[in-house]
C-alpha cells in the first residue's frame, strides 16, 4: 500500500465523521478526517443529547468526563399559548445539555489522539470515485486518496450529488432556528430544565426551551414555509418570557437568526446510503430523529455501524458487497428510533395535559424515540 493511500477518507468532522474515525482508528485503520471548519467551531444546535450516548462516549475513549455533567430530568410540555403544561416522568435520565463546540472538539481531539490525520480549515471541493479508491480534492489543491470513503458532511448537498445516489427530503423536512443568551445571578436556575412547546401548527411544528445554570436557549422546529419560521420563533420567545418560562426576552435576537433546513428522518426514505467505495452517514444521510429533530446521537450511532461495516469491507476481497450490508444493518437497528410517531399531536394535546400516562409517553417519544 502506498504511504499516501489511506484505508478510509472521511469528509466532515462533526459527531458522525469524528465517531467513525475513532472507531476505525481503534481497529488499526489508517484514517484521514477532513473538515472546512477550524475547531473548536460554533454550530446551530439545540445542544441536548440523548442519554444513550453516554456509553458510546466511553467506548470511544473520550477523556473529558465533564461533557455530560449537565444532566436533565426536569421537563415540561406546554401548549402553544402556555395556558397548560404537563411534566412527564422518566425512569432514567433522558439526556444532557451540552456545549456543542466543546463536545465536537472533544471528539476530534480523541480522533487525533488515536492517530487519525485531522485536516481542518480546508474544504473538500470535489470527489473522484476511481476503480480501487476514492479521491478527495481539497480547496488548497491537495488530493487525499482512500480505499474507502465516508461522507459525513452534514446538510450540504454539494458532494452528495457526486455519489450518484438519490437524495430524499424526508417525510417531514423542517426549518430549524435557535437563539440563546448567558444567564447570571438570580436569573440562572439551580438545575437544568427543558420545555417543549407542542402543536405550534397542524404540521407538527414545535418549540424547545433549554435552561442551564448559565445559559438560556429558545429554538423552533418549523414544518411550514421557511418564511414563517423566524416570525414564529420571535412570537414564541416573547410568549415564553411573558409566561415566565424563561427569565429573559429573546425576541429581538430571534428576529435575526439564521435558518437551517433539516431533513428529519430522511434516512428512511433514501433508497441507499451506499455508493461506489462510499457510505453516507450523519445528517448527510438524514439520520435525524423525526420526533425531536435531534441529530447528534443518531449521527454517532450511524457512524458506529458504518465503522464496523467498513472494517469488514477492508478485510474482504469484495469490499463493495460488504458495504452494501450497511443499508439493512442500520435499518434493522435504527429505523424505529428515527421514524415519526405517526400520531396527530393536535389530537393528543388534550390528553397530554390531562393524563399523566400520555404525558409520560410523549416525553418518551420526544427524548427516546419511542412510539406514542
Secondary structure as UniProt FT lines:
FT   TURN            3..4
FT   STRAND          5..11
FT   HELIX           15..26
FT   TURN            27..28
FT   STRAND          31..35
FT   STRAND          48..50
FT   TURN            51..52
FT   HELIX           53..60
FT   HELIX           65..68
FT   STRAND          71..72
FT   STRAND          74..78
FT   TURN            80..81
FT   STRAND          85..86
FT   STRAND          95..97
FT   HELIX           100..113
FT   TURN            114..115
FT   STRAND          117..120
FT   STRAND          124..129
FT   STRAND          134..138
FT   TURN            139..140
FT   STRAND          143..151
FT   TURN            154..155
FT   TURN            158..159
FT   HELIX           160..163
FT   TURN            171..172
FT   STRAND          174..182
FT   HELIX           185..187
FT   STRAND          193..197
FT   TURN            202..203
FT   STRAND          206..211
FT   STRAND          215..222
FT   HELIX           226..242
FT   TURN            243..244
FT   HELIX           251..254
FT   TURN            255..256
FT   STRAND          260..262
FT   TURN            264..265
FT   HELIX           266..269
FT   STRAND          274..275
FT   TURN            276..277
FT   STRAND          278..280
FT   HELIX           282..285
FT   TURN            290..292
FT   HELIX           296..315
FT   HELIX           319..323
FT   HELIX           325..338
FT   HELIX           345..352
FT   TURN            353..354
FT   HELIX           356..368
//
